Amino acid sequence: SMITAAPEMVKVARTIERVAKTNVSVMLLGASGTGKELLARGLHDASDRTDKEFVAINCAAIPENLLESELFGHEKGAFTGAVKTTEGKIEQAHGGTLFLDEVGDIPLPLQVKLLRFLQERTIERIGGRKQIAVDTRIVCATHQNLEAMIGEGAFREDLFYRLAEIVVNIPSLAERHGDATILAKAFLTRFAKEMN
């Protein structure tokens, strides 16, 4: 039997297809387990960055004190245990796409640093003195209500607007008839074919 994807998901996929070739920051909103990383990867694969890295990081899964180093990297000797200079995820994704999952979990001081990156497209590693130019496209996701967090002062409004140039609302599995993964796979296969 032909499995058809939910019309809402087709709409989502079309939006992603439409914005893939641009450099706009995309925010995926939806409950946990709605396939946000798959969609982010699909967006990367359909973009002109497909030959470069797709790097994913779950901001909620990394302890706050390690998140800055994970994102921005550190120079050798920047802190105890920093035995060698290490690139952060933003740098690793240079030329490609960085997927920031659970972006609502980024603490305020780091939000400032992320905003600076989005404005200036340069980063500074922990313990570093020089600005490093990085060309990384950001795709982010959250299941949190960022607008409410902005109201409470827990999330920066200016950062929100930088990250959410395009917002894609992903319907919950309960609202979907047909399976998202089937759709995502179909899109990936098609993009792969189109782009050799």
C-alpha positions as CSV (number, residue, x, y, z in Angstrom):
1,S,0.0,0.0,0.0
2,M,1.2,3.5,-0.8
3,I,2.1,5.3,2.4
4,T,1.3,8.9,2.1
5,A,2.9,11.6,4.2
6,A,0.8,13.9,6.2
7,P,0.0,17.1,4.3
8,E,1.4,19.1,7.2
9,M,4.7,17.3,6.8
10,V,4.8,17.9,3.0
11,K,4.4,21.6,3.8
12,V,7.3,21.4,6.2
13,A,9.5,19.6,3.7
14,R,8.6,22.1,1.0
15,T,9.6,25.0,3.3
16,I,12.9,23.3,4.1
17,E,13.5,22.7,0.4
18,R,12.8,26.4,-0.4
19,V,15.1,27.8,2.2
20,A,17.9,25.2,1.9
21,K,19.8,27.0,-0.8
22,T,19.8,30.3,1.1
23,N,21.9,31.1,4.2
24,V,19.1,32.1,6.5
25,S,19.1,30.7,10.0
26,V,16.3,28.2,10.5
27,M,14.5,27.4,13.7
28,L,12.6,24.1,13.9
29,L,9.9,24.1,16.5
30,G,8.2,20.9,17.7
31,A,7.9,18.4,20.4
32,S,10.8,16.0,21.2
33,G,11.1,13.1,18.9
34,T,9.5,14.8,15.9
35,G,12.6,14.2,13.7
36,K,14.1,17.7,14.0
37,E,17.6,16.5,13.5
38,L,16.6,14.5,10.4
39,L,15.0,17.6,9.0
40,A,18.1,19.7,9.8
41,R,20.2,17.1,8.0
42,G,17.8,17.1,5.1
43,L,18.2,20.9,4.9
44,H,22.0,20.6,4.9
45,D,21.9,17.9,2.2
46,A,19.7,20.1,0.0
47,S,21.9,23.2,0.5
48,D,25.1,24.2,-1.3
49,R,27.0,23.2,1.8
50,T,26.4,19.5,1.4
51,D,30.0,18.7,0.7
52,K,31.1,20.2,4.0
53,E,30.4,19.0,7.6
54,F,26.9,18.7,9.2
55,V,27.6,19.0,13.0
56,A,25.0,18.4,15.6
57,I,25.1,19.4,19.3
58,N,22.4,18.9,21.9
59,C,22.7,22.0,24.2
60,A,20.6,20.3,26.9
61,A,22.8,17.2,27.0
62,I,26.0,19.1,27.9
63,P,26.8,20.4,31.3
64,E,26.6,24.2,31.4
65,N,30.3,24.6,32.3
66,L,31.4,22.6,29.3
67,L,29.0,24.0,26.7
68,E,31.1,27.1,25.9
69,S,34.2,25.0,25.2
70,E,32.0,22.5,23.1
71,L,30.7,25.4,21.0
72,F,33.6,27.7,20.7
73,G,36.6,25.5,21.4
74,H,39.6,26.4,23.6
75,E,43.3,27.1,23.3
76,K,45.9,24.9,24.9
77,G,46.3,25.8,28.6
78,A,43.0,27.8,28.7
79,F,41.9,25.8,31.8
80,T,43.0,22.8,33.8
81,G,42.9,19.8,31.5
82,A,43.1,21.9,28.2
83,V,46.1,19.9,27.0
84,K,45.7,20.9,23.4
85,T,44.0,23.5,21.3
86,T,40.6,22.2,20.4
87,E,38.1,23.5,17.8
88,G,34.6,24.0,18.9
89,K,31.5,22.7,17.0
90,I,31.0,26.1,15.3
91,E,34.5,25.9,13.8
92,Q,34.1,22.2,13.0
93,A,31.1,23.1,10.9
94,H,33.0,25.7,8.9
95,G,31.6,25.8,5.4
96,G,28.8,23.5,6.5
97,T,25.9,23.5,8.9
98,L,25.7,23.4,12.7
99,F,22.5,22.0,14.2
100,L,21.9,23.4,17.7
101,D,19.3,21.2,19.3
102,E,17.5,22.5,22.5
103,V,18.8,26.0,21.9
104,G,16.6,27.2,24.7
105,D,19.0,25.5,27.1
106,I,21.9,27.8,26.3
107,P,22.7,30.0,29.4
108,L,22.5,33.8,29.0
109,P,26.2,34.5,29.0
110,L,26.7,32.1,26.1
111,Q,23.7,33.5,24.3
112,V,25.6,36.8,24.1
113,K,28.6,35.0,22.6
114,L,26.5,33.1,20.1
115,L,24.8,36.4,19.1
116,R,28.2,38.0,18.6
117,F,29.1,35.1,16.3
118,L,25.9,35.5,14.3
119,Q,26.4,39.2,13.9
120,E,30.1,39.2,13.1
121,R,30.7,35.7,11.8
122,T,33.8,35.4,13.9
123,I,34.5,33.4,17.1
124,E,37.0,33.5,19.9
125,R,38.1,30.3,21.5
126,I,38.3,30.1,25.3
127,G,41.7,31.5,26.3
128,G,42.2,32.8,22.7
129,R,43.1,36.3,21.8
130,K,42.3,36.4,18.1
131,Q,39.0,36.5,16.2
132,I,38.6,33.6,13.9
133,A,36.4,34.0,10.8
134,V,33.9,31.2,10.5
135,D,31.4,30.5,7.8
136,T,28.8,28.2,9.5
137,R,25.1,28.1,8.9
138,I,23.1,27.7,12.0
139,V,19.9,25.5,12.2
140,C,18.4,25.2,15.6
141,A,15.6,23.5,17.3
142,T,13.7,23.6,20.6
143,H,10.6,22.2,22.2
144,Q,10.5,25.1,24.6
145,N,8.4,28.2,24.3
146,L,11.1,30.8,23.6
147,E,8.7,33.7,23.5
148,A,7.7,32.9,27.1
149,M,11.4,32.6,28.0
150,I,12.0,36.0,26.4
151,G,9.3,37.4,28.6
152,E,10.9,36.0,31.7
153,G,14.3,37.3,30.6
154,A,15.7,33.7,30.2
155,F,16.3,34.1,26.4
156,R,17.6,37.1,24.5
157,E,15.1,38.5,22.1
158,D,17.8,39.8,19.7
159,L,19.3,36.3,19.6
160,F,15.9,34.8,18.9
161,Y,15.4,37.0,15.9
162,R,18.9,36.1,14.6
163,L,18.2,32.4,15.0
164,A,14.6,32.5,13.7
165,E,14.9,34.1,10.4
166,I,12.7,31.3,9.2
167,V,10.6,29.4,11.7
168,V,9.3,25.9,10.8
169,N,6.6,24.4,13.0
170,I,6.8,20.7,13.0
171,P,3.5,19.0,13.7
172,S,3.5,16.5,16.6
173,L,3.4,12.8,15.7
174,A,-0.2,12.8,17.0
175,E,-1.2,15.3,14.3
176,R,0.5,13.3,11.6
177,H,-0.9,10.5,9.6
178,G,1.9,8.6,7.9
179,D,5.4,8.6,9.1
180,A,7.9,11.5,9.0
181,T,10.9,9.2,8.6
182,I,9.5,7.8,5.4
183,L,9.0,11.3,4.1
184,A,12.5,12.4,5.3
185,K,14.1,9.4,3.6
186,A,12.2,10.1,0.4
187,F,13.5,13.7,0.4
188,L,17.0,12.6,1.2
189,T,17.0,10.1,-1.7
190,R,15.6,12.7,-4.0
191,F,18.1,15.4,-3.0
192,A,20.9,12.9,-3.3
193,K,19.9,12.0,-6.8
194,E,19.4,15.6,-7.9
195,M,22.7,16.6,-6.5
196,N,24.7,13.4,-7.4
